Amino acid sequence: MNETDVINPCSPVHPWFAIQTRSRHEKVVESQLELRQVEHFLPMMKRVSQWTDRKKEIRVPLFAGYCFARLSLEARVPVLQSRGVVRVVGSTGRPEPIPDEEIESLKRLISNSRNYICHPYLKEGILVEVINGPMQGVKGRLIRGARNSRLVLSISLIQRSVSIEIDADDVTVLSDNQNPNVFREH
């Protein structure tokens, strides 16, 4: 257990939720959750910050604007009333829980690795566009293998595909209104 975890022994195990915070209020929300004895998790990363006269390594939230809390839906009102809290994240106006495995995986990564950084969210199979290198402008689907990422280009009409190894940093996610018909799956 590390400094960003607090366990409430009086409560049964509840699901994890993402708490959206006001800008630069993640640590404030963390302390508010601690005061309310709500189990929470604020993943942090180290970053070198440079001023004119010196450099200093500082700890910053891994996901700016978010903290995680384990709570029941009934107990969310005091959390929502906490200083710095914007909302409990969800869709269609309802909070959505985060699978325990995702939070546990994140905790394991943070506790066992020093070389992690925040990265834009990319889902396997999602439509992307190459933004760097000789293939700039090419659109396809991103898939991840055991050791690398691959860009898959498909021709739906003939139901054939070709793939190439690519650095995930060289692609960007396409929004739904940019989806070309040639990438539609049947």
N, C-alpha and C positions, 0 to 999 in steps of 0.2 A: 504494500500500500504506500502511496506517496502523498505529498502535500496537497494534491488536488482532489483527493478522494475523502469523502466523509460518509460513513455508514450509519444510518439510523437503525439501531437494534430494535426499536419498538415497532417498526413497520414491517409488514410482509413484503416480499419481493414484488416490486411494481415495474412496469416497463420504463425504458429510457425514452426521454423526449428531448428534442433540440429546443433550446430557449434562445430566441433571437434577442440580442441586446442592443441598446443604443450604441452609437459609435464610440469606441474606446472605453466601454463600460464592462468588458468581460470580467475583469478582476473585481469590480464593484459587485456585480451580480454573483460571482463566486462567493464573496464574503457574506452577501445577503442570504444566499442559500445555506451557507454554513451556520449563520445565526438562527435560521429557521429549522436547523437540523434535517435538511433535505440532502440525501445522497447526491453528489454532483461530481462532474468530471470536466475539467478545463484543460484540454491538451495544449501544451506549450512547446515552442521551439526556440532555439538560440539563434540570434541574429547579431551581426556586427553592425553597430551604429557608429557613424563617423561624424564628429563635430569638427570645427575648424582647427582645434588644438589637440584633439586626441580621438582614438578609437576605443570603443567599449563594447563588450559582448553583453547583450541584453536578452531577457526572456520575453517573448511576445506570444499571444495566442496563435495557435496553428491555424484556426479557422476564425478570422476576424468577424466579429459580430455574433458569435455563437458560443454557448456553453451547454453542457448536457446535464440533465437531472433525471433521477429515477423517482417517479411519483405517481400517485393515483390521480385519475381525472378529477376526483372530488377535492383533492388537495392542491389543485392548480391555482385556485383563487389567491391564496396568500403569496404564491410564487409570482403571479401576475401583478400583485400589488408591491412587489419588491422594487426598490430603486434601481433603475437602469434596464428593467425588463420591458421589452416591446410586446412579445407574444410567445405562445407556445406554437411551434411550427407545425403545420398540417396543411390539408387541402379541404376545399369546400367548407371552410369555417370550422373544421373539427381538427383537433390535435391528432397527429399520427405518430404512433410509437416507432422507435428505431429498434431493429432486431438486436438482441443482446450480443449476438456473435459479432456484429459490426463494431460495437463499442469495445468488446473484449479484444478483438483483433487490433483495433487502434491502440488500446492500452499496451498490448504486447509489443507492437511496433515501436512505440515511444520508449518503453522501458528497455528494449533490446537493441536499439539502433541510435546512432548519433547522426547519421546521414539521411535525414528525411526533410523534405520541404513541402510546402503547400503546392498543389498542382491543379490546374483546371480539371474539372470533372469530365472524364471520358468513359463512356460505357462501351464494352465490347460489342461490336456489330453496329455501332452508331455511325451515321453518315458524317464524314469529315471531308475537309478540303486541305490539300497540302499548301502551306504558306511560305515554305523556304525551299531552296535548292532547285535542281533542274526540273523537278516535277511540279513546281508551283502552279496552282490552279486546278490540278487534277482532283477529282472527287471520287470517293469510294467509301468502303466500310473498314473501320479499324477493328482488328482482332489481335489478341495477345497470345503468343506462344509461351513456351516454358522460359525462353531466354530473351525474346524480342517481340516487337510489335510488327504487324504486317498490315499493309494496305491492300484490300481486295477490291478489284475492279470487276464489275459484273455487267454482262450484256444480257438483259432479261429475255429479249426476243429469242435468242438462241440458247438461253440457259447455260451460259459458259462464263467462267471467271478466271482471272489471273491475279496473282498476288506478288507483292514485293516487300522486302524488309524495309522498315522505315522507323525513324526516331519519332516517338510520340510527341516530342516537343515541336516537331515540324508540321503538325496538323492542327486545325481548328474545327470545332463542331459546327455543323450546318444547322441553321434554324429550320423548323418545319416548312416554312414558306419557300425555302430554297431547294427542297428535295426534288431532284430531277426524276422524271418518270422512269428513266433507264435503271434506277436503283430500286424500284419497287419490287418487293418479293412476292412471288405467287404462291 
